[in-house]
């Protein structure tokens, strides 16, 4: 039954982790509160605490993905009062720090050639 219900909807992805399911004229908007927090902490950490590490789009995306995998999902439907949703800030900061450490240790792109 669920299989057939899911095929009635058309999935559209938008920026900032927003996923929209559209059926005829009805629109559903779902966001992950932790994604917004992870991106905010990531920006601060990469500009201040970890300014000397690789800042390429691949590393930034890897860090965000790892941090989100460390945290439980917190989805919500768009509303005016969503500031307090998601994991506590200390959990998000810890997840981002651990993700940065892991990506620095095991980057997913080749290192720049070393000059001998």
TABEL-V634455 format. One line per field, one symbol per residue. psi: psi as a letter, one per 20 degrees, with the letter a starting at -180 (. if undefined). burial: 1 if it has 16 or more other ideal C-beta (glycine too) atoms within 10 Angstrom, else 0. Layout:
psi->???
burial->???
//
This chain:
psi->ghghhhiiqpppprrkjpppppodipppopqohhgggghgggggghhfhlijrpkrhggghgggggghhhqqqnqqpprhmjhjqaqqhhggggggghgggghghmqjqqqqppp.
burial->00000000000000001000000000000011111111101100110001001100001101110111011001000000000011100011111110110010000000000000
//
